[in-house]
Amino acid sequence: MTTTSAPQTRLALVVNGEPAEVASATLAALLDEIGFAGLKVATAVNGDFVAERRRPETRLSDGDRIEIVAPRQGG
């Protein structure tokens, strides 16, 4: 018996200026997928700031431009 699963949908995004294909449907899932889970970062989707509390509900679409910025220290 062969089991066939549906192909996983991938999104074509631009993350910090670089093309990326991801499986994540939300901004929170994207951060987890690309290794930023649990880190303090600022995020924007298509130039609009997204607060940390809104990331789980922020849906992503093909072509979205995502910016992820980590705070810097120093002077």
C-alpha positions as CSV (number, residue, x, y, z in Angstrom):
1,M,0.0,0.0,0.0
2,T,1.4,3.4,-1.0
3,T,0.5,6.5,0.9
4,T,0.7,9.7,-1.0
5,S,0.8,13.0,0.9
6,A,0.0,16.3,-0.6
7,P,3.0,18.3,-1.7
8,Q,4.0,21.0,0.8
9,T,3.2,24.5,-0.4
10,R,6.3,26.7,-0.4
11,L,6.3,30.5,-0.6
12,A,8.8,32.6,-2.5
13,L,9.7,35.5,-0.3
14,V,12.5,38.1,-0.1
15,V,14.1,37.9,3.4
16,N,16.5,40.7,4.2
17,G,17.0,41.4,0.5
18,E,17.7,37.7,-0.4
19,P,15.3,35.4,-2.2
20,A,14.0,32.5,0.0
21,E,11.6,29.6,-0.4
22,V,9.9,28.7,2.8
23,A,7.1,26.4,4.1
24,S,6.0,28.9,6.8
25,A,2.6,30.5,6.4
26,T,3.0,33.1,9.2
27,L,5.7,35.5,10.3
28,A,6.2,33.7,13.6
29,A,6.6,30.3,11.8
30,L,9.1,31.9,9.4
31,L,11.2,33.2,12.3
32,D,11.3,29.7,13.7
33,E,12.0,28.1,10.3
34,I,15.0,30.3,9.6
35,G,16.5,30.2,13.1
36,F,15.3,33.4,14.8
37,A,12.9,31.7,17.2
38,G,13.3,33.2,20.7
39,L,15.6,36.0,19.6
40,K,14.8,39.6,20.2
41,V,14.4,41.1,16.7
42,A,12.3,43.7,14.9
43,T,10.3,42.6,12.0
44,A,8.5,44.2,9.0
45,V,6.5,42.8,6.2
46,N,6.4,44.8,3.0
47,G,7.7,47.8,4.9
48,D,5.2,47.7,7.7
49,F,6.5,47.1,11.2
50,V,5.0,43.9,12.8
51,A,5.0,43.8,16.6
52,E,6.1,40.6,18.3
53,R,2.6,39.8,19.6
54,R,1.1,40.0,16.0
55,R,3.6,37.7,14.3
56,P,1.6,34.5,14.9
57,E,-1.4,36.0,13.1
58,T,0.5,37.8,10.3
59,R,0.0,35.6,7.2
60,L,2.6,35.6,4.5
61,S,2.1,35.5,0.7
62,D,4.2,34.9,-2.3
63,G,6.4,37.9,-3.1
64,D,6.3,39.4,0.4
65,R,9.4,41.3,1.5
66,I,10.4,40.5,5.1
67,E,12.9,42.4,7.1
68,I,14.4,41.0,10.3
69,V,16.7,43.3,12.3
70,A,18.5,42.3,15.4
71,P,19.5,45.1,17.9
72,R,23.1,46.2,17.9
73,Q,25.2,47.2,20.9
74,G,28.1,49.5,20.9
75,G,28.8,53.1,20.2
